[in-house]
Structures are given as C-alpha cells and as structure tokens.
Amino acid sequence: MITATIKVESIFAGAAISDLFAIFHDGTDYFRIKNIPDNVESREILRSLGLEVYDNVDSIKSSARSSSLASSDKRSNVV
C-alpha cells in the first residue's frame, strides 16, 4: 500500500455577494471552496484553519449595489 501526505496551506478567505469563500494551496495548485454560509460556525471553522474573514456578505452586497455595474442588471443577485 502506498500512502501520501499532502500538505494544504490556507491562503485567503473572503466574503462574496452571496457567501464566503476560502482559497488553499496544495504545493502545486490553488483551489477555492465557495458557497460557505456566512455564519458564526463557518467563521470559527475558517479561523481554526488560520483564516480570518474581515468582511461579510451584507457589506459586500451593499457595496456592489452602490458601485457595481451589476446593480443595474435585473438578473443580478446583487439587488
């Protein structure tokens, strides 16, 4: 049996318009986990992985409403 150890490094976490996301690096590739709910439990898990989220979904959505081209698009999830 062959076993391998892969070290995954936490890179960044942030808020998007509808959820949180986190970016990791495995030594070769970067990958993103998205659709993380913006709640206390998710933030605690991200913090335990060494990631701090400084923004929240509501503030990102509010900022996008006032300064984004998506704010005028009726199909956008910003409005």
Rosetta silent file (secondary structure, phi, psi, omega in degrees, C-alpha in Angstrom):
SEQUENCE: MITATIKVESIFAGAAISDLFAIFHDGTDYFRIKNIPDNVESREILRSLGLEVYDNVDSIKSSARSSSLASSDKRSNVV
SCORE:     score description
SCORE:     0.000 S_00000001
   1 L     0.000  135.878  178.362    0.000    0.000    0.000 S_00000001
   2 L  -103.868  129.473  175.318    1.243    3.468   -0.924 S_00000001
   3 L  -118.516  146.260  179.557    0.416    6.365    1.347 S_00000001
   4 L  -132.764  143.189  175.619    0.976   10.001    0.569 S_00000001
   5 L  -109.550  125.427  178.491    0.827   13.061    2.740 S_00000001
   6 L  -113.669  123.083  177.888   -0.413   16.231    1.120 S_00000001
   7 L   -93.673  124.291  179.298    0.102   19.483    2.955 S_00000001
   8 L  -109.932  127.011 -178.772   -2.579   22.045    2.213 S_00000001
   9 E  -101.518  131.703  174.456   -1.853   25.674    3.044 S_00000001
  10 E   -75.920  128.500 -176.205   -4.627   28.138    3.895 S_00000001
  11 E  -106.933  -53.907 -170.779   -4.171   31.234    1.717 S_00000001
  12 E  -160.573  147.922  171.454   -7.147   33.588    1.958 S_00000001
  13 E  -134.594  147.300 -178.921  -10.808   33.793    2.946 S_00000001
  14 E  -157.499  174.531  178.155  -13.298   36.459    1.997 S_00000001
  15 E  -103.530  141.534  174.722  -16.895   37.429    1.540 S_00000001
  16 L  -116.353 -171.224 -176.546  -18.652   37.460   -1.806 S_00000001
  17 L   -65.709  -33.189 -175.039  -22.128   38.674   -2.768 S_00000001
  18 L  -122.572   -5.210 -176.960  -23.911   35.525   -1.610 S_00000001
  19 L  -169.807 -178.318  173.994  -21.491   33.567    0.594 S_00000001
  20 E   -96.735  163.138  175.495  -17.969   33.185    1.947 S_00000001
  21 E  -143.775  159.629  177.252  -15.087   31.527    0.115 S_00000001
  22 E  -138.301  144.384  179.293  -11.644   30.214    1.018 S_00000001
  23 E  -117.069  134.907 -178.861   -8.538   29.669   -1.101 S_00000001
  24 E  -128.608  162.889  178.038   -5.994   26.938   -0.388 S_00000001
  25 E  -134.850  131.368 -178.464   -2.720   25.764   -1.956 S_00000001
  26 L  -102.699   16.477 -178.511   -1.501   22.158   -2.024 S_00000001
  27 L    97.121  -21.889  178.691    2.040   22.919   -3.139 S_00000001
  28 L  -122.773  -51.407 -174.897    1.123   22.630   -6.807 S_00000001
  29 L  -120.699  153.474  170.382   -2.330   24.060   -7.381 S_00000001
  30 E   -97.560  143.517  174.957   -4.565   26.669   -5.824 S_00000001
  31 E  -142.998  154.110 -174.773   -8.188   25.764   -5.223 S_00000001
  32 E  -118.572  138.516  169.717  -11.234   27.580   -3.920 S_00000001
  33 E  -109.441  124.351 -178.434  -14.062   26.404   -1.739 S_00000001
  34 E  -122.483 -178.844 -177.738  -17.129   28.576   -2.208 S_00000001
  35 E    62.739   34.843  175.595  -20.753   28.666   -1.038 S_00000001
  36 E   -86.418  124.385 -179.081  -19.683   28.694    2.612 S_00000001
  37 L   -59.905  143.870  177.909  -22.545   30.128    4.705 S_00000001
  38 L   -88.939   84.895  177.854  -21.770   33.442    6.406 S_00000001
  39 L  -142.740  173.546 -175.700  -22.445   32.433    9.998 S_00000001
  40 H   -60.009  -43.441 -177.507  -20.597   32.107   13.294 S_00000001
  41 H   -61.905  -44.863  179.397  -19.893   28.395   12.863 S_00000001
  42 H   -62.889  -42.300  179.658  -18.335   28.831    9.413 S_00000001
  43 H   -64.559  -36.759  177.195  -16.174   31.694   10.621 S_00000001
  44 H   -65.026  -41.433  178.343  -14.975   29.591   13.576 S_00000001
  45 H   -64.046  -46.157  178.364  -14.009   26.749   11.237 S_00000001
  46 H   -60.960  -41.611  178.811  -12.161   29.139    8.910 S_00000001
  47 H   -62.345  -39.147  179.397  -10.411   30.716   11.905 S_00000001
  48 H   -66.292  -21.067  176.500   -9.328   27.246   13.107 S_00000001
  49 L   -91.243    4.614  178.724   -7.715   26.779    9.679 S_00000001
  50 L    87.894   17.147 -178.808   -5.776   30.017   10.110 S_00000001
  51 L  -114.222  134.970  176.416   -8.093   32.180    8.003 S_00000001
  52 L  -117.071  128.450  177.760   -9.772   35.385    9.146 S_00000001
  53 L   -99.519  117.359 -175.467  -12.688   36.844    7.186 S_00000001
  54 L   -94.055  -10.076 -179.507  -12.759   40.618    7.659 S_00000001
  55 L  -119.227  177.953  175.139  -15.882   41.382    5.641 S_00000001
  56 L  -138.388  164.376 -175.194  -19.380   39.951    5.478 S_00000001
  57 H   -59.305  -42.447 -178.335  -21.860   39.133    2.739 S_00000001
  58 H   -61.470  -41.846 -179.407  -24.186   42.035    3.611 S_00000001
  59 H   -70.408  -35.871  177.078  -21.436   44.671    3.338 S_00000001
  60 H   -66.099  -42.606  179.675  -20.181   43.232    0.034 S_00000001
  61 H   -64.291  -42.017  179.066  -23.726   43.167   -1.332 S_00000001
  62 H   -63.196  -43.432  178.418  -24.325   46.746   -0.169 S_00000001
  63 H   -63.411  -40.825  179.835  -21.099   47.924   -1.773 S_00000001
  64 H   -66.923  -35.455  178.460  -21.977   46.168   -5.025 S_00000001
  65 H   -61.105  -39.122 -173.297  -25.439   47.770   -5.057 S_00000001
  66 H   -90.366  -20.448 -172.815  -23.976   51.249   -4.920 S_00000001
  67 H  -134.915   13.953 -176.029  -20.886   50.929   -7.087 S_00000001
  68 L  -112.817  147.787  173.094  -21.216   47.954   -9.401 S_00000001
  69 H   -63.722  -26.596  179.794  -22.396   47.637  -12.978 S_00000001
  70 H   -66.009  -20.892 -178.194  -24.324   44.589  -11.785 S_00000001
  71 H   -63.766  -24.916 -179.804  -26.598   46.845   -9.740 S_00000001
  72 H   -94.457   -0.569 -179.895  -28.427   47.912  -12.908 S_00000001
  73 L   -91.749  119.248 -177.138  -28.856   44.358  -14.218 S_00000001
  74 L   -63.474  -22.688 -179.461  -32.312   42.966  -13.396 S_00000001
  75 L   -89.692   -4.303 -175.376  -30.937   39.397  -13.413 S_00000001
  76 L   -72.383  146.362  175.239  -28.149   40.165  -10.943 S_00000001
  77 L   -86.322    8.413  178.339  -28.165   38.646   -7.462 S_00000001
  78 L   -76.682  -38.069 -174.017  -26.804   41.949   -6.135 S_00000001
  79 L   -82.782    0.000    0.000  -30.186   43.679   -5.971 S_00000001
